[in-house]
Amino acid sequence: MTHQAARGEILPVVHLPAGRLPGGRRDREQILREYIEDRIPDATRDGDMWAFRLLTPPRADYYIDPRLREGLAWWSQFAGPVLIRDIPYALRRRPGVQVSLSDAWTIASWSRLLAASAIRQVPLVVLHADDHEDLMSPLLVVRNSTLVDLVSGESVQVDRPATIEAAVRSGAISMGSFIVPMLAAGHEVHIRHLRYPTSQESVPGRYRLVLAYEPDTLLAAGEPRPIAHIVEPDASLEHDQAIAGSYTLTDKLGEWLDDMPVDALLLLHVDCDYFNNRYDGDSDWRGHTRIHDPSEIEVQRRVEELCDAVRSLAKRPDDVTIALSPGFFPGEYWQRTVETLLRAVTTRRRPQSESPARPIAVRLEPGKGSPGRGGGRDGEFWHVYNGDRRAGSVWINQADDKDLGEHASLVIELNEPSRGKGIGRHAYRLATEASEHDEIWLHMRRSNIASRIAAEHAGFVVVDVPGRRQLVMRWRRSDS
């Protein structure tokens, strides 16, 4: 039995034994809310059975955002008209780039890439800029070694896009569970999660990504559903768990993009609630202890910083997905954010030289500073060498200002041929290690993303100094 939905979609109806759900409405709705994501569950009594459907939200207030229609007006010009009921289905594809309203469609883009790729079982590196982990269990079970959609009853294969897209449309794969099917299909997945600011419950670091199975509680009670766990690198695994890859959480752009492997598919995924997650899908968002709601200026600054970081990648991403997440990322920011991101990921880079790169062997040699260049009181100066070639210089001055007081301020200056080769990150680290100072500060243009990334590698962190136009960063020996 099926039911007609918005935009011609046919909604499957699943019949459940009466004992699966309580008769009381309040208890039944509580169970369904905990079981379902992204859809409105509807269960009506049909004799001695329950007729269960997943409906798309019909009203704008489901998405909380009072300026949702402002975002949808832009979307209608960008990708075509969309009704409230059609929000879960809305997306636009370009070669190598997908923009969607619901983040669930991210896996559909990955599936298309896998289907078109001649390489099988290649590791996947997911550059995941998001305010959430998205590692929830989808409404899929394993039957006869095959993933099955619990809503439609159809098989799901990650390298067959039609089956993945059907599972997204049915609601079996949601905006919080689109990564797990890749793990369940046997793919090695390495997630680089950029989250800013990180919540207190999530500690930045490197972890293992583990695949496990848990029994379903409703549509296929007792059957195994895949789920992912993040565990410590040395944690022992239970008998039904298997290592599926790795998970790295950071709030530093440099760490996010560090040491990109060359033998993996690179998947750039940006959920725009990374920049601002004002509502977090909750009408009671004002009562949250953590509200991620930076200003419009701050949102755009973060968007531009991420774009600069992506442009710095030596390897172009094999796939790019952008999700707007209605009810999380405010509608008034949609247009400018997407347009800025698309310019960054679609701009062609100049071809790199075919000549092999020289190995990096950075060292510092102490030198005699001059006034303003490490030659004053408590100043320090070093020449920077890469192998036998002088690459520049780095120095520390004793500075004083009204906000920071007296402090050690570091400056690095590289020759033009030595820039863009990773020398700076080594020079920053070596200078802090060689310095007599236990606390060192940096001042740089906010647009100088390359220097910021290099400094973050050396352990510098951004410090918010109200009213400062420049970016301020600090390194402490005790934190290194």
N, C-alpha and C positions, 0 to 999 in steps of 0.2 A: 504494500500500500504506500502511495506517495502523496505529497501535498504540494500544491503550486505555491511558489515563493516569489520574491521580487525578481525583476529582470529575467523572467522565464526560468529561473532555477526550479528544479524539482526536488523538494525536500523529502528524504526518506523518512518513513515512520517505522520505529522499532517497537515491537510488542514485548512486554515484560510480564512475567508472572506477578500476580497481585502482591505476593509477599515481599517483592523487592523494594517496594516503597511504602511508607506509612500512609494510613488513610488521612491523618490530620494534615491540613493544608500547611500550617506553619512548619511542622517538622519536615514535611516533604520538600518544601521550598528551600529549607536550610540545607538538606542533603544535596539537592540539585545545584544550588549555588556553589557548593564546595567541589562538586564534581565537574562542572562545566565552566569553560572560559570562552570569552568572546561572543557567546550566543545567549539567547534567552531560552532556557529549557521549558518545554511545555509537555506536561503529562496529564492525560485525561483518561478516565476509567472507561474501559471497553469490555463489558462483561466481567469475566474473571481475570482480565489482563489490563495492563496500562499501555496506552498508545503514547509513545514518547517521540517528540520531535525537537529539533534545534532550530529556533527561529532567529532571523537577523533582527537587530534592534530597530523598532519602527519609528522612534521619536528622538529628536535631537537631545532631549534632557538626559538620555542614557549616557551621552558622552560628556556631560557635565559642563563643558566649555561654553560660556555665554557668547563667545565670538566664533563658534564653530562655523556658522554660515558664511562668515567673512573668509575663512580658509577654503570652504567649499566653492565659493564664488570664483576664487582664483583657480582652484583645481578644475572647475568646469571649462575655463579658458585653456588650461594647460593640457588636460587629458580628455575632456569631454564631460558633458553634464552627468551629475551623480545625485541620486536621491539618498535620503537618510538610510533607507533599507538596503541600499546598494553599497554602502561604505565598506563592508567586509570584502567586496569583490573588486574594488577600484584599483587599477594599476595602469602604468604606462611603461612600455618597453622601448628601449633604443638598443642599438648594437653594443653589447657589453655592459649596459647600464639599465637598471630597473628602478622605478620609483613607484611606491605603493602607499596606500593609506594604512592598511593593516600590515604589520610586520610578518604575519604568517606567510605571506607570499615570497619571503626571502628564499625559502627552500625550493620554490618553483624555479627561481633563476639558477640556483645551484644545480638543480636537476637537469636543466637544459644544457648547462656547461658540461656536466658529466656525460650526458647522452652524446654530445658532439665531440667529446675528447677521445682521442685514440688511445690515451693512457688509462689503464684500468688500475684501481686500487692505489692511486698515487696519494701521498699525504696531502691533507688540506690544512692550510693556515688561514684562520678566520681572524681578520682584524675587526674586532667587535667593539665599536664605539656605542655604548648603550648604558642606560641607568639600571638595567636589569641583566641577570645572567641568561635568561631564556632557556633554562635547562629542565623545564617541567616535563612531565610524562604526557605524551600525546594519547588520544583515544585510539590507540592501535594495540593489537595483541599479536602474539606469535602463534601461528597455527601451521603445523607441518613445515617449519623453518621459513615461513613466509609472513610478512607483516600484513595484517588485515585491518581495514577500517571498521571500527565498531559501529559506526552510524550507518554506513551504506552496505557493509558486508563485503566490499570489494578488496582485492589484493592491492598492495601498495609497494612499488619498487622505486628506489630513489633515482635510478638511471632511466626510468620511463616517465617523462614529464607529465603525460596525460593522467597517470595514476596519482602522482603527487598533487597536481592541480585539482583533481576530483576530491582528494582528502582535505585540501584547504577549503574548498567550497562547501563540503559537508560539515565542516567545523571540527573534524577529527584532529587536524593539525592546526594549532592556534598560534597566536602571536608570542606565547611564552613557551612553546614546545617544538619549534621548527628545527632545532639543532639535533635533538635526540634521534630522529629517524636516520640521520647520517651515521650516527654511532651504531645503531642497531643493524644497519646494513653492512657493517664491518669496515667502514672507512676510518682511517687514522686521522684524527682531528686535533689540531693544536690551536686553542683559542687564546688570542691576545686581547684581553678585555680592558678597554680604556674607560674608566668610570670617574667622573669628576662632579662633585667631590665624592670620595668614597665614603660609604656609610660606616658607622662604628662597628657593625656586625661583620663587615668584610675587611679582612686584613690584607693589604697588598703583598704579593709574593708569588712564588711559583709552586704549583700544585700538580697532582695527577688527576686526570679525568677518567672516571670509572663508569662503566656500563653495568647496570643491574636490572633486575626484573622484580616487579611487585604485583601481587594479585589484583585484578580488577574488582571493584566493589559493586557494580551496578549492571551495566549492559552485558557483560560477559563474566559474571561473578566467578572469581577464582582463576581466570586465565591470565597468563603472564603479560604485563605491560612493560615496555622498556622505560627506564628512567636513568638519569645521569647523576653522579655524585662527585663532588670535589673533595679530594682527600689530601692529606699531607704527603710529601714525597716518600717518606719512609713508613707510611701506614700499612699495616697488614690487611690483605683483602679477604673477604668472606668467600665461601665456596662458590657462590653464584655470581660473583663479581669478576669483571675482566677490565684490564687497562685498555682504554680506548684512545688515549692521547694525553695531552697536557692542557693545563689552564694557568694562565698568568694574569694576575690582576694588578693594574697600575693606574696611577693618575698622572704619569709623566709621559709626554709624547716621545721622548727619546727612548725610554724603556719599551714603549709600545711597538716601536719600529726597529728595535735592536736585533741584529743578527738574523736577518731574513734568510731562510733556506732557499737554495736555488732549485732544488728538485721537488718542489711542492706547488700545488695550485694555490694562488694567493687570492683570497676572497675578502674584499673590503665591504664591510657591512656597517652602515650608519643608521641607527635608530635616533631620530632627532630629539628624543627625550634625554639623550646624553647632554644636550645643550641646555635644556630646561624641561623639567618634569613637574610642572606646577601642580597638576591635578592628580597624577599617579592613579588614574582610573577610579577615584574615590570621591563621592560627593561631599564627604566629610574631610576634605583635604586640608582645610584650615586648622584642624585640630591635630595634625600630624606633628610629631616631635622633630622630624626632619623634613623641611620643605625646600625642594631644589627649584628655586624660582629667581634666577638672576635677571637683571634688567635687560631691556632690549639691546642696549649698547654692549653689555657684557656677552649676551648671546651671540651677537654678530662678531665680536672679537674672537670668541671661542671657535666659531665657524671658520673664520679666516685663518686662525692658527692651525686648525686641523687640515684645512686645504693646503697650507704651506708645507705641513709635514708630509702629506700624501704626495705632493709634487716632488719632495726630496727622495722618494723611494727610487732606488736604482732599478728595481723591477716593477713594471707596470702591473697593477692588479689584473688577474684573469677575469674577474667578475666584480661588479659594483652594484650593491643594493642600497637603496635609501628608503626608509619608512618614516611616515609622518606621525603615526600613532595618535589618532584623535582620542581625546579624553586624557591624554598625557602631555603632549607637546602643544602649546597654545596656538590656535588657528591664526592669530594675527602675525605669527612669525613664519608661516609656511612658505610664502612666495619668495622672500629674500633668501631664506636658508637654502631652499632647493636650487634656486638660480645660481647662488654662489658655489654650492657643491658641484653642480653640473659643469660649471666653467672649469673647476679644478680637475675633475676626473676625465673630461673630454678634450682638454688642451693637449695637443701633440708636443712631445719633447723632441729636442734636437737629437739626432742619432749620436750615440756615444762613439768615441774613437775605437777603432779595432785593435789598436796597439795594447799589449798587456799592461795592466796597472803595476806600478812599482810597489813592492811590499812596504808596509808602514813599520818603521823602527824608530819611534820617537824617543828622544832623550833631551835633557836640559843640561846646559853648562852655565854655571854661575858667571855673571859679568858685573861690570861696574855701571851702575845706573847713573842717570843724569837728573837734574832738577825736573820734577814732574814725571819722571820715568823710573821710579824706584831708587832714586839717589838721595832722598831725604831721610829724616828721622824714622827709624824702624822700617825703612824701605828695603825691598829686595828686587833683584833683577836676574833674569836668566835668558840665555840665547836658546832658541828652539831649533833642534836639528832633526831631520828625518834621514836616517842613515848618515851619509857624509855630506849631505846638503843642508845649508842653513835655511830654515823654513820661516823664521820670524823671531819674535821675542815676547816675553811675558814678564810683567812686573807688578809689584804691590806698593802702593802709596798709603801713607797714613792720612786719612781724610776726616773731615768734620762737617756735620750739617745739623740742622735743627731737629730733624726727625730721628736720625740714627745715632747722633752724638759722634764721638771720635771712634773711627773704625778703620780696619784694614780693607782697602779697596783694590781688587785685582783687575788688570787689563791685559788682554792678549791681542797681539798684532801679527798676522801672518802675511807672508808675501803672496802676491796674486796667484802665482803658479801652485802654491801650497794649499789653497783654499778648496773646500768641497771634497777633500780626500780623507776625512776622518782624523786629521792630525790634531785639530783643536781639542777634541774630547780627551786625547791622551795628554796634551799639554796642560789642560785644566787639572787633570788628576795628578800629574807629576808635580805641578807647582804647589798644590795644596799639601801634598805629602812632604815636599822639601821645605815648606815655609816654617818659620818659627811661630807663626800665629795660629791660635786654636780656633779662631773664628774669622772668616773672610767673606767679604761682600762683593757682589757684582752689580753694575748698573749698565743697562743696555736698552736699545730701542725695542719696543714691544713687537715691532715687525721683523726683528732679527731672529727668526725662528731657528735658523741653523745654529747660531751661538747658544740659544736657549737649550736646544737638544744636546749639544756638546757639553754644556755645563751640567745638565741633569745627569749625564753619564758619570760625571765626576762626583756626584753627590750633592750638588747645589739644589736648593728648593726655592720656589717662588714665595716671596713674602709680600703680603698686601699692605702697602703703605698708602693710606688715603691721601688723595690729591696729587700723587706722583704720576706724571705722564710716562716716565720711563719704567721699565720692568726692573724690579729689585729682587735679587736672589742671595741666599745665604748658605754658607757651608760651615759646619761645625765638626771638629775632629771627633768629638764624643759621639756623633751620629754616624760616622763613617765606619 
